[in-house]
Amino acid sequence: MRLGHVIGRVTLAKQDPAYHGGRFLLVQPFGKEQFRGAGMTPLAKGSSLVVYDNLGAGIGNVIGFTEGAEATAPFDDPTPVDAFNAAIVDAIFYTPPVAAGRKE
């Protein structure tokens, strides 16, 4: 699972019935800079992705998403999806490890 920041929504004119009850979000994945406390902007060129969401995440939320074969697991029938929203994150607590030989 990876973490990402929801930066937009994707609007479809028509969609496959397998996607009923959900929507597609545009997500900026976290990099190591975001875990250190950096903001989400400016966006890295070409790094955002589309994530299927049936949990109700909105713009500005942080989500946990899976990719690849794991993203298709929640569907009953084979469904073409690259990434699936598995969690809406309330808070992140991260303490970077101290390198060997360094005192802080």
Biopython code that builds the backbone (N, CA, C, O; Angstrom):
import numpy as np
from Bio.PDB.StructureBuilder import StructureBuilder

atoms = [
    (1, "MET", "N", (0.854, -1.171, 0.000)),
    (1, "MET", "CA", (0.000, 0.000, 0.000)),
    (1, "MET", "C", (0.896, 1.229, 0.000)),
    (1, "MET", "O", (1.933, 1.275, 0.663)),
    (2, "ARG", "N", (0.463, 2.214, -0.761)),
    (2, "ARG", "CA", (1.153, 3.498, -0.818)),
    (2, "ARG", "C", (0.194, 4.584, -0.344)),
    (2, "ARG", "O", (-1.022, 4.393, -0.334)),
    (3, "LEU", "N", (0.752, 5.718, 0.045)),
    (3, "LEU", "CA", (-0.064, 6.852, 0.456)),
    (3, "LEU", "C", (-0.034, 7.921, -0.616)),
    (3, "LEU", "O", (0.964, 8.089, -1.317)),
    (4, "GLY", "N", (-1.148, 8.650, -0.739)),
    (4, "GLY", "CA", (-1.213, 9.719, -1.716)),
    (4, "GLY", "C", (-2.213, 10.780, -1.298)),
    (4, "GLY", "O", (-3.054, 10.559, -0.427)),
    (5, "HIS", "N", (-2.107, 11.926, -1.932)),
    (5, "HIS", "CA", (-2.936, 13.094, -1.654)),
    (5, "HIS", "C", (-3.905, 13.269, -2.818)),
    (5, "HIS", "O", (-3.475, 13.349, -3.968)),
    (6, "VAL", "N", (-5.208, 13.329, -2.538)),
    (6, "VAL", "CA", (-6.206, 13.473, -3.591)),
    (6, "VAL", "C", (-6.169, 14.917, -4.097)),
    (6, "VAL", "O", (-6.380, 15.859, -3.333)),
    (7, "ILE", "N", (-5.897, 15.076, -5.395)),
    (7, "ILE", "CA", (-5.770, 16.413, -5.971)),
    (7, "ILE", "C", (-6.873, 16.721, -6.974)),
    (7, "ILE", "O", (-6.946, 17.845, -7.470)),
    (8, "GLY", "N", (-7.736, 15.752, -7.288)),
    (8, "GLY", "CA", (-8.804, 16.006, -8.239)),
    (8, "GLY", "C", (-9.679, 14.789, -8.454)),
    (8, "GLY", "O", (-9.452, 13.728, -7.873)),
    (9, "ARG", "N", (-10.686, 14.962, -9.303)),
    (9, "ARG", "CA", (-11.588, 13.861, -9.659)),
    (9, "ARG", "C", (-11.582, 13.710, -11.166)),
    (9, "ARG", "O", (-11.285, 14.653, -11.900)),
    (10, "VAL", "N", (-11.912, 12.513, -11.615)),
    (10, "VAL", "CA", (-12.032, 12.221, -13.033)),
    (10, "VAL", "C", (-13.509, 12.028, -13.328)),
    (10, "VAL", "O", (-14.176, 11.238, -12.660)),
    (11, "THR", "N", (-14.028, 12.738, -14.320)),
    (11, "THR", "CA", (-15.433, 12.636, -14.698)),
    (11, "THR", "C", (-15.550, 11.803, -15.963)),
    (11, "THR", "O", (-14.848, 12.046, -16.944)),
    (12, "LEU", "N", (-16.442, 10.820, -15.935)),
    (12, "LEU", "CA", (-16.651, 9.942, -17.084)),
    (12, "LEU", "C", (-18.042, 10.187, -17.675)),
    (12, "LEU", "O", (-19.008, 10.391, -16.940)),
    (13, "ALA", "N", (-18.135, 10.165, -18.997)),
    (13, "ALA", "CA", (-19.442, 10.267, -19.648)),
    (13, "ALA", "C", (-20.198, 8.952, -19.512)),
    (13, "ALA", "O", (-21.414, 8.952, -19.319)),
    (14, "LYS", "N", (-19.494, 7.840, -19.611)),
    (14, "LYS", "CA", (-20.070, 6.501, -19.441)),
    (14, "LYS", "C", (-19.054, 5.667, -18.679)),
    (14, "LYS", "O", (-17.847, 5.892, -18.768)),
    (15, "GLN", "N", (-19.567, 4.701, -17.928)),
    (15, "GLN", "CA", (-18.652, 3.807, -17.220)),
    (15, "GLN", "C", (-19.197, 2.391, -17.207)),
    (15, "GLN", "O", (-20.399, 2.171, -17.356)),
    (16, "ASP", "N", (-18.317, 1.452, -17.031)),
    (16, "ASP", "CA", (-18.680, 0.047, -16.952)),
    (16, "ASP", "C", (-19.507, -0.184, -15.693)),
    (16, "ASP", "O", (-19.212, 0.417, -14.661)),
    (17, "PRO", "N", (-20.523, -1.027, -15.740)),
    (17, "PRO", "CA", (-21.350, -1.295, -14.551)),
    (17, "PRO", "C", (-20.552, -1.820, -13.353)),
    (17, "PRO", "O", (-21.008, -1.684, -12.218)),
    (18, "ALA", "N", (-19.386, -2.410, -13.570)),
    (18, "ALA", "CA", (-18.561, -2.914, -12.468)),
    (18, "ALA", "C", (-18.126, -1.792, -11.527)),
    (18, "ALA", "O", (-17.828, -2.042, -10.360)),
    (19, "TYR", "N", (-18.088, -0.549, -12.033)),
    (19, "TYR", "CA", (-17.657, 0.588, -11.229)),
    (19, "TYR", "C", (-18.807, 1.275, -10.502)),
    (19, "TYR", "O", (-18.605, 2.322, -9.886)),
    (20, "HIS", "N", (-20.006, 0.707, -10.564)),
    (20, "HIS", "CA", (-21.183, 1.311, -9.921)),
    (20, "HIS", "C", (-20.919, 1.518, -8.428)),
    (20, "HIS", "O", (-20.436, 0.616, -7.744)),
    (21, "GLY", "N", (-21.238, 2.703, -7.939)),
    (21, "GLY", "CA", (-21.070, 2.990, -6.518)),
    (21, "GLY", "C", (-19.755, 3.656, -6.170)),
    (21, "GLY", "O", (-19.520, 3.989, -5.008)),
    (22, "GLY", "N", (-18.895, 3.854, -7.151)),
    (22, "GLY", "CA", (-17.604, 4.477, -6.886)),
    (22, "GLY", "C", (-17.310, 5.573, -7.887)),
    (22, "GLY", "O", (-18.142, 5.909, -8.730)),
    (23, "ARG", "N", (-16.134, 6.116, -7.780)),
    (23, "ARG", "CA", (-15.685, 7.149, -8.710)),
    (23, "ARG", "C", (-14.180, 7.073, -8.832)),
    (23, "ARG", "O", (-13.523, 6.295, -8.140)),
    (24, "PHE", "N", (-13.644, 7.884, -9.713)),
    (24, "PHE", "CA", (-12.201, 7.892, -9.940)),
    (24, "PHE", "C", (-11.602, 9.194, -9.423)),
    (24, "PHE", "O", (-12.148, 10.273, -9.653)),
    (25, "LEU", "N", (-10.485, 9.086, -8.727)),
    (25, "LEU", "CA", (-9.789, 10.230, -8.149)),
    (25, "LEU", "C", (-8.425, 10.392, -8.793)),
    (25, "LEU", "O", (-7.803, 9.413, -9.207)),
    (26, "LEU", "N", (-7.968, 11.624, -8.876)),
    (26, "LEU", "CA", (-6.607, 11.915, -9.317)),
    (26, "LEU", "C", (-5.767, 12.071, -8.056)),
    (26, "LEU", "O", (-6.076, 12.898, -7.198)),
    (27, "VAL", "N", (-4.706, 11.277, -7.944)),
    (27, "VAL", "CA", (-3.940, 11.192, -6.699)),
    (27, "VAL", "C", (-2.458, 11.460, -6.959)),
    (27, "VAL", "O", (-1.878, 10.955, -7.920)),
    (28, "GLN", "N", (-1.867, 12.261, -6.087)),
    (28, "GLN", "CA", (-0.423, 12.524, -6.099)),
    (28, "GLN", "C", (0.213, 11.636, -5.033)),
    (28, "GLN", "O", (0.011, 11.877, -3.843)),
    (29, "PRO", "N", (0.985, 10.601, -5.431)),
    (29, "PRO", "CA", (1.609, 9.712, -4.439)),
    (29, "PRO", "C", (2.608, 10.459, -3.553)),
    (29, "PRO", "O", (3.263, 11.401, -3.999)),
    (30, "PHE", "N", (2.713, 10.034, -2.315)),
    (30, "PHE", "CA", (3.704, 10.587, -1.400)),
    (30, "PHE", "C", (5.090, 10.160, -1.838)),
    (30, "PHE", "O", (5.292, 9.032, -2.288)),
    (31, "GLY", "N", (6.038, 11.065, -1.703)),
    (31, "GLY", "CA", (7.453, 10.758, -1.847)),
    (31, "GLY", "C", (8.090, 10.884, -0.474)),
    (31, "GLY", "O", (7.412, 11.229, 0.494)),
    (32, "LYS", "N", (9.368, 10.612, -0.379)),
    (32, "LYS", "CA", (10.021, 10.693, 0.927)),
    (32, "LYS", "C", (9.997, 12.114, 1.485)),
    (32, "LYS", "O", (10.059, 12.305, 2.699)),
    (33, "GLU", "N", (9.907, 13.113, 0.600)),
    (33, "GLU", "CA", (9.840, 14.498, 1.058)),
    (33, "GLU", "C", (8.567, 14.762, 1.861)),
    (33, "GLU", "O", (8.602, 15.487, 2.855)),
    (34, "GLN", "N", (7.438, 14.174, 1.435)),
    (34, "GLN", "CA", (6.179, 14.387, 2.148)),
    (34, "GLN", "C", (6.202, 13.737, 3.527)),
    (34, "GLN", "O", (5.582, 14.250, 4.458)),
    (35, "PHE", "N", (6.905, 12.624, 3.673)),
    (35, "PHE", "CA", (7.019, 11.997, 4.993)),
    (35, "PHE", "C", (7.881, 12.854, 5.921)),
    (35, "PHE", "O", (7.758, 12.767, 7.143)),
    (36, "ARG", "N", (8.745, 13.670, 5.346)),
    (36, "ARG", "CA", (9.573, 14.572, 6.157)),
    (36, "ARG", "C", (8.845, 15.866, 6.475)),
    (36, "ARG", "O", (9.390, 16.722, 7.171)),
    (37, "GLY", "N", (7.611, 16.028, 5.975)),
    (37, "GLY", "CA", (6.816, 17.200, 6.294)),
    (37, "GLY", "C", (6.679, 18.215, 5.177)),
    (37, "GLY", "O", (6.047, 19.253, 5.378)),
    (38, "ALA", "N", (7.249, 17.956, 4.004)),
    (38, "ALA", "CA", (7.125, 18.893, 2.883)),
    (38, "ALA", "C", (5.690, 18.913, 2.377)),
    (38, "ALA", "O", (4.958, 17.935, 2.529)),
    (39, "GLY", "N", (5.296, 20.011, 1.785)),
    (39, "GLY", "CA", (3.960, 20.134, 1.214)),
    (39, "GLY", "C", (3.824, 19.305, -0.056)),
    (39, "GLY", "O", (4.804, 18.767, -0.571)),
    (40, "MET", "N", (2.601, 19.211, -0.550)),
    (40, "MET", "CA", (2.339, 18.417, -1.758)),
    (40, "MET", "C", (2.577, 19.208, -3.036)),
    (40, "MET", "O", (2.550, 18.624, -4.120)),
    (41, "THR", "N", (2.806, 20.501, -2.953)),
    (41, "THR", "CA", (3.048, 21.297, -4.155)),
    (41, "THR", "C", (4.462, 21.849, -4.127)),
    (41, "THR", "O", (4.983, 22.083, -3.037)),
    (42, "PRO", "N", (5.102, 22.067, -5.239)),
    (42, "PRO", "CA", (4.577, 21.819, -6.584)),
    (42, "PRO", "C", (4.575, 20.330, -6.897)),
    (42, "PRO", "O", (5.382, 19.575, -6.355)),
    (43, "LEU", "N", (3.678, 19.916, -7.760)),
    (43, "LEU", "CA", (3.569, 18.513, -8.132)),
    (43, "LEU", "C", (4.726, 18.108, -9.031)),
    (43, "LEU", "O", (5.163, 18.873, -9.891)),
    (44, "ALA", "N", (5.208, 16.902, -8.819)),
    (44, "ALA", "CA", (6.232, 16.369, -9.706)),
    (44, "ALA", "C", (5.584, 16.030, -11.036)),
    (44, "ALA", "O", (4.516, 15.418, -11.062)),
    (45, "LYS", "N", (6.206, 16.413, -12.132)),
    (45, "LYS", "CA", (5.626, 16.218, -13.456)),
    (45, "LYS", "C", (5.407, 14.739, -13.743)),
    (45, "LYS", "O", (6.320, 13.922, -13.619)),
    (46, "GLY", "N", (4.166, 14.409, -14.134)),
    (46, "GLY", "CA", (3.853, 13.049, -14.555)),
    (46, "GLY", "C", (3.751, 12.017, -13.463)),
    (46, "GLY", "O", (3.726, 10.822, -13.758)),
    (47, "SER", "N", (3.689, 12.434, -12.196)),
    (47, "SER", "CA", (3.699, 11.432, -11.130)),
    (47, "SER", "C", (2.316, 11.111, -10.565)),
    (47, "SER", "O", (2.198, 10.213, -9.731)),
    (48, "SER", "N", (1.262, 11.819, -10.995)),
    (48, "SER", "CA", (-0.062, 11.540, -10.457)),
    (48, "SER", "C", (-0.670, 10.320, -11.147)),
    (48, "SER", "O", (-0.236, 9.936, -12.234)),
    (49, "LEU", "N", (-1.678, 9.710, -10.511)),
    (49, "LEU", "CA", (-2.328, 8.553, -11.092)),
    (49, "LEU", "C", (-3.817, 8.567, -10.760)),
    (49, "LEU", "O", (-4.263, 9.298, -9.876)),
    (50, "VAL", "N", (-4.576, 7.749, -11.482)),
    (50, "VAL", "CA", (-6.019, 7.645, -11.282)),
    (50, "VAL", "C", (-6.297, 6.446, -10.389)),
    (50, "VAL", "O", (-5.807, 5.346, -10.644)),
    (51, "VAL", "N", (-7.089, 6.665, -9.336)),
    (51, "VAL", "CA", (-7.392, 5.636, -8.340)),
    (51, "VAL", "C", (-8.908, 5.469, -8.249)),
    (51, "VAL", "O", (-9.629, 6.460, -8.133)),
    (52, "TYR", "N", (-9.404, 4.227, -8.299)),
    (52, "TYR", "CA", (-10.824, 3.964, -8.105)),
    (52, "TYR", "C", (-11.144, 4.061, -6.624)),
    (52, "TYR", "O", (-10.420, 3.513, -5.792)),
    (53, "ASP", "N", (-12.227, 4.757, -6.291)),
    (53, "ASP", "CA", (-12.592, 4.998, -4.897)),
    (53, "ASP", "C", (-14.067, 4.682, -4.669)),
    (53, "ASP", "O", (-14.933, 5.222, -5.358)),
    (54, "ASN", "N", (-14.352, 3.814, -3.711)),
    (54, "ASN", "CA", (-15.742, 3.583, -3.307)),
    (54, "ASN", "C", (-15.934, 3.884, -1.818)),
    (54, "ASN", "O", (-16.945, 3.505, -1.227)),
    (55, "LEU", "N", (-14.953, 4.569, -1.218)),
    (55, "LEU", "CA", (-15.035, 4.929, 0.195)),
    (55, "LEU", "C", (-15.524, 6.355, 0.412)),
    (55, "LEU", "O", (-15.959, 6.695, 1.512)),
    (56, "GLY", "N", (-15.460, 7.195, -0.620)),
    (56, "GLY", "CA", (-15.927, 8.567, -0.494)),
    (56, "GLY", "C", (-14.861, 9.589, -0.180)),
    (56, "GLY", "O", (-15.165, 10.627, 0.407)),
    (57, "ALA", "N", (-13.621, 9.330, -0.550)),
    (57, "ALA", "CA", (-12.557, 10.312, -0.335)),
    (57, "ALA", "C", (-12.800, 11.531, -1.210)),
    (57, "ALA", "O", (-13.403, 11.432, -2.279)),
    (58, "GLY", "N", (-12.327, 12.675, -0.747)),
    (58, "GLY", "CA", (-12.499, 13.906, -1.506)),
    (58, "GLY", "C", (-11.177, 14.624, -1.699)),
    (58, "GLY", "O", (-10.141, 14.215, -1.176)),
    (59, "ILE", "N", (-11.240, 15.695, -2.457)),
    (59, "ILE", "CA", (-10.046, 16.497, -2.719)),
    (59, "ILE", "C", (-9.474, 16.983, -1.395)),
    (59, "ILE", "O", (-10.197, 17.506, -0.548)),
    (60, "GLY", "N", (-8.177, 16.806, -1.229)),
    (60, "GLY", "CA", (-7.495, 17.196, 0.001)),
    (60, "GLY", "C", (-7.260, 16.059, 0.970)),
    (60, "GLY", "O", (-6.439, 16.190, 1.878)),
    (61, "ASN", "N", (-7.967, 14.932, 0.802)),
    (61, "ASN", "CA", (-7.767, 13.776, 1.682)),
    (61, "ASN", "C", (-6.459, 13.067, 1.358)),
    (61, "ASN", "O", (-5.965, 13.114, 0.231)),
    (62, "VAL", "N", (-5.917, 12.417, 2.366)),
    (62, "VAL", "CA", (-4.790, 11.505, 2.178)),
    (62, "VAL", "C", (-5.383, 10.104, 2.180)),
    (62, "VAL", "O", (-6.166, 9.757, 3.064)),
    (63, "ILE", "N", (-5.008, 9.298, 1.190)),
    (63, "ILE", "CA", (-5.551, 7.941, 1.080)),
    (63, "ILE", "C", (-4.429, 6.921, 1.018)),
    (63, "ILE", "O", (-3.290, 7.244, 0.683)),
    (64, "GLY", "N", (-4.774, 5.681, 1.349)),
    (64, "GLY", "CA", (-3.887, 4.543, 1.155)),
    (64, "GLY", "C", (-4.435, 3.758, -0.020)),
    (64, "GLY", "O", (-5.608, 3.385, -0.017)),
    (65, "PHE", "N", (-3.612, 3.500, -1.022)),
    (65, "PHE", "CA", (-4.092, 2.813, -2.213)),
    (65, "PHE", "C", (-3.180, 1.651, -2.582)),
    (65, "PHE", "O", (-1.981, 1.656, -2.302)),
    (66, "THR", "N", (-3.789, 0.657, -3.217)),
    (66, "THR", "CA", (-3.045, -0.493, -3.712)),
    (66, "THR", "C", (-3.016, -0.426, -5.230)),
    (66, "THR", "O", (-3.862, 0.221, -5.848)),
    (67, "GLU", "N", (-2.044, -1.093, -5.823)),
    (67, "GLU", "CA", (-1.894, -1.087, -7.277)),
    (67, "GLU", "C", (-1.728, -2.510, -7.788)),
    (67, "GLU", "O", (-1.466, -3.435, -7.019)),
    (68, "GLY", "N", (-1.884, -2.668, -9.083)),
    (68, "GLY", "CA", (-1.663, -3.961, -9.722)),
    (68, "GLY", "C", (-2.760, -4.958, -9.409)),
    (68, "GLY", "O", (-3.926, -4.589, -9.269)),
    (69, "ALA", "N", (-2.381, -6.225, -9.299)),
    (69, "ALA", "CA", (-3.353, -7.299, -9.079)),
    (69, "ALA", "C", (-4.141, -7.098, -7.787)),
    (69, "ALA", "O", (-5.315, -7.462, -7.720)),
    (70, "GLU", "N", (-3.510, -6.522, -6.758)),
    (70, "GLU", "CA", (-4.208, -6.288, -5.495)),
    (70, "GLU", "C", (-5.356, -5.298, -5.661)),
    (70, "GLU", "O", (-6.335, -5.365, -4.918)),
    (71, "ALA", "N", (-5.254, -4.388, -6.617)),
    (71, "ALA", "CA", (-6.300, -3.393, -6.848)),
    (71, "ALA", "C", (-7.565, -4.025, -7.413)),
    (71, "ALA", "O", (-8.653, -3.476, -7.243)),
    (72, "THR", "N", (-7.446, -5.153, -8.073)),
    (72, "THR", "CA", (-8.620, -5.813, -8.658)),
    (72, "THR", "C", (-9.313, -6.752, -7.680)),
    (72, "THR", "O", (-10.430, -7.193, -7.948)),
    (73, "ALA", "N", (-8.680, -7.069, -6.554)),
    (73, "ALA", "CA", (-9.216, -8.044, -5.602)),
    (73, "ALA", "C", (-10.602, -7.698, -5.049)),
    (73, "ALA", "O", (-11.397, -8.616, -4.847)),
    (74, "PRO", "N", (-10.942, -6.420, -4.792)),
    (74, "PRO", "CA", (-12.263, -6.123, -4.235)),
    (74, "PRO", "C", (-13.435, -6.350, -5.190)),
    (74, "PRO", "O", (-14.585, -6.357, -4.749)),
    (75, "PHE", "N", (-13.179, -6.531, -6.462)),
    (75, "PHE", "CA", (-14.248, -6.699, -7.444)),
    (75, "PHE", "C", (-14.614, -8.177, -7.579)),
    (75, "PHE", "O", (-13.746, -9.048, -7.515)),
    (76, "ASP", "N", (-15.908, -8.451, -7.768)),
    (76, "ASP", "CA", (-16.370, -9.829, -7.926)),
    (76, "ASP", "C", (-15.922, -10.428, -9.252)),
    (76, "ASP", "O", (-15.500, -11.584, -9.302)),
    (77, "ASP", "N", (-16.012, -9.652, -10.320)),
    (77, "ASP", "CA", (-15.634, -10.114, -11.656)),
    (77, "ASP", "C", (-14.329, -9.447, -12.065)),
    (77, "ASP", "O", (-13.969, -8.409, -11.509)),
    (78, "PRO", "N", (-13.611, -10.027, -13.033)),
    (78, "PRO", "CA", (-12.401, -9.357, -13.522)),
    (78, "PRO", "C", (-12.739, -7.936, -14.000)),
    (78, "PRO", "O", (-13.588, -7.752, -14.873)),
    (79, "THR", "N", (-12.073, -6.952, -13.423)),
    (79, "THR", "CA", (-12.343, -5.547, -13.724)),
    (79, "THR", "C", (-11.029, -4.820, -13.971)),
    (79, "THR", "O", (-10.108, -4.918, -13.159)),
    (80, "PRO", "N", (-10.929, -4.093, -15.078)),
    (80, "PRO", "CA", (-9.684, -3.380, -15.366)),
    (80, "PRO", "C", (-9.528, -2.133, -14.494)),
    (80, "PRO", "O", (-10.198, -1.125, -14.714)),
    (81, "VAL", "N", (-8.654, -2.211, -13.521)),
    (81, "VAL", "CA", (-8.366, -1.072, -12.649)),
    (81, "VAL", "C", (-6.898, -1.146, -12.243)),
    (81, "VAL", "O", (-6.392, -2.220, -11.918)),
    (82, "ASP", "N", (-6.224, -0.013, -12.262)),
    (82, "ASP", "CA", (-4.797, 0.029, -11.936)),
    (82, "ASP", "C", (-4.531, 0.301, -10.460)),
    (82, "ASP", "O", (-3.546, -0.184, -9.904)),
    (83, "ALA", "N", (-5.417, 1.084, -9.819)),
    (83, "ALA", "CA", (-5.208, 1.436, -8.417)),
    (83, "ALA", "C", (-6.559, 1.530, -7.710)),
    (83, "ALA", "O", (-7.546, 1.973, -8.298)),
    (84, "PHE", "N", (-6.597, 1.107, -6.436)),
    (84, "PHE", "CA", (-7.826, 1.034, -5.656)),
    (84, "PHE", "C", (-7.606, 1.708, -4.301)),
    (84, "PHE", "O", (-6.623, 1.425, -3.616)),
    (85, "ASN", "N", (-8.520, 2.596, -3.917)),
    (85, "ASN", "CA", (-8.443, 3.263, -2.619)),
    (85, "ASN", "C", (-8.849, 2.273, -1.526)),
    (85, "ASN", "O", (-9.988, 1.807, -1.497)),
    (86, "ALA", "N", (-7.924, 1.959, -0.638)),
    (86, "ALA", "CA", (-8.185, 1.000, 0.430)),
    (86, "ALA", "C", (-8.410, 1.670, 1.779)),
    (86, "ALA", "O", (-8.910, 1.025, 2.701)),
    (87, "ALA", "N", (-8.051, 2.968, 1.925)),
    (87, "ALA", "CA", (-8.178, 3.630, 3.224)),
    (87, "ALA", "C", (-8.162, 5.138, 3.056)),
    (87, "ALA", "O", (-7.489, 5.674, 2.176)),
    (88, "ILE", "N", (-8.918, 5.817, 3.920)),
    (88, "ILE", "CA", (-8.827, 7.269, 4.050)),
    (88, "ILE", "C", (-8.059, 7.510, 5.349)),
    (88, "ILE", "O", (-8.486, 7.072, 6.417)),
    (89, "VAL", "N", (-6.938, 8.198, 5.257)),
    (89, "VAL", "CA", (-6.012, 8.350, 6.382)),
    (89, "VAL", "C", (-6.376, 9.591, 7.204)),
    (89, "VAL", "O", (-6.546, 10.681, 6.657)),
    (90, "ASP", "N", (-6.493, 9.412, 8.522)),
    (90, "ASP", "CA", (-6.792, 10.529, 9.423)),
    (90, "ASP", "C", (-5.528, 11.257, 9.861)),
    (90, "ASP", "O", (-5.497, 12.488, 9.875)),
    (91, "ALA", "N", (-4.482, 10.509, 10.221)),
    (91, "ALA", "CA", (-3.250, 11.132, 10.711)),
    (91, "ALA", "C", (-2.064, 10.240, 10.374)),
    (91, "ALA", "O", (-2.195, 9.021, 10.264)),
    (92, "ILE", "N", (-0.918, 10.863, 10.214)),
    (92, "ILE", "CA", (0.327, 10.143, 9.944)),
    (92, "ILE", "C", (1.349, 10.570, 10.987)),
    (92, "ILE", "O", (1.591, 11.760, 11.185)),
    (93, "PHE", "N", (1.943, 9.590, 11.648)),
    (93, "PHE", "CA", (3.007, 9.847, 12.615)),
    (93, "PHE", "C", (4.245, 9.135, 12.102)),
    (93, "PHE", "O", (4.246, 7.914, 11.946)),
    (94, "TYR", "N", (5.292, 9.890, 11.841)),
    (94, "TYR", "CA", (6.501, 9.309, 11.257)),
    (94, "TYR", "C", (7.720, 9.912, 11.926)),
    (94, "TYR", "O", (7.854, 11.134, 11.995)),
    (95, "THR", "N", (8.605, 9.069, 12.417)),
    (95, "THR", "CA", (9.876, 9.494, 12.973)),
    (95, "THR", "C", (10.971, 8.823, 12.158)),
    (95, "THR", "O", (11.108, 7.600, 12.204)),
    (96, "PRO", "N", (11.759, 9.605, 11.408)),
    (96, "PRO", "CA", (12.812, 8.992, 10.605)),
    (96, "PRO", "C", (13.849, 8.296, 11.486)),
    (96, "PRO", "O", (14.162, 8.776, 12.576)),
    (97, "PRO", "N", (14.375, 7.180, 11.022)),
    (97, "PRO", "CA", (15.396, 6.483, 11.822)),
    (97, "PRO", "C", (16.689, 7.314, 11.888)),
    (97, "PRO", "O", (17.039, 8.030, 10.950)),
    (98, "VAL", "N", (17.364, 7.195, 12.995)),
    (98, "VAL", "CA", (18.649, 7.876, 13.182)),
    (98, "VAL", "C", (19.725, 7.003, 12.578)),
    (98, "VAL", "O", (19.806, 5.810, 12.871)),
    (99, "ALA", "N", (20.552, 7.595, 11.735)),
    (99, "ALA", "CA", (21.643, 6.852, 11.099)),
    (99, "ALA", "C", (22.631, 6.365, 12.144)),
    (99, "ALA", "O", (22.854, 7.037, 13.151)),
    (100, "ALA", "N", (23.225, 5.200, 11.911)),
    (100, "ALA", "CA", (24.202, 4.619, 12.842)),
    (100, "ALA", "C", (25.361, 5.590, 13.030)),
    (100, "ALA", "O", (25.886, 6.137, 12.060)),
    (101, "GLY", "N", (25.753, 5.799, 14.271)),
    (101, "GLY", "CA", (26.880, 6.663, 14.560)),
    (101, "GLY", "C", (26.509, 8.131, 14.740)),
    (101, "GLY", "O", (27.363, 8.940, 15.102)),
    (102, "ARG", "N", (25.245, 8.489, 14.493)),
    (102, "ARG", "CA", (24.798, 9.867, 14.663)),
    (102, "ARG", "C", (23.997, 10.005, 15.945)),
    (102, "ARG", "O", (23.205, 9.129, 16.293)),
    (103, "LYS", "N", (24.207, 11.094, 16.632)),
    (103, "LYS", "CA", (23.449, 11.376, 17.848)),
    (103, "LYS", "C", (22.570, 12.579, 17.577)),
    (103, "LYS", "O", (22.990, 13.543, 16.937)),
    (104, "GLU", "N", (21.334, 12.510, 18.077)),
    (104, "GLU", "CA", (20.428, 13.656, 17.933)),
    (104, "GLU", "C", (19.854, 14.032, 19.250)),
    (104, "GLU", "O", (19.068, 14.975, 19.334)),
]
sb = StructureBuilder()
sb.init_structure("model")
sb.init_model(0)
sb.init_chain("A")
sb.init_seg("    ")
for serial, (resi, resn, name, xyz) in enumerate(atoms, 1):
    if name == "N":
        sb.init_residue(resn, " ", resi, " ")
    sb.init_atom(name, np.array(xyz, "f"), 0.0, 1.0, " ", f" {name:<3s}", serial, name[0])
structure = sb.get_structure()
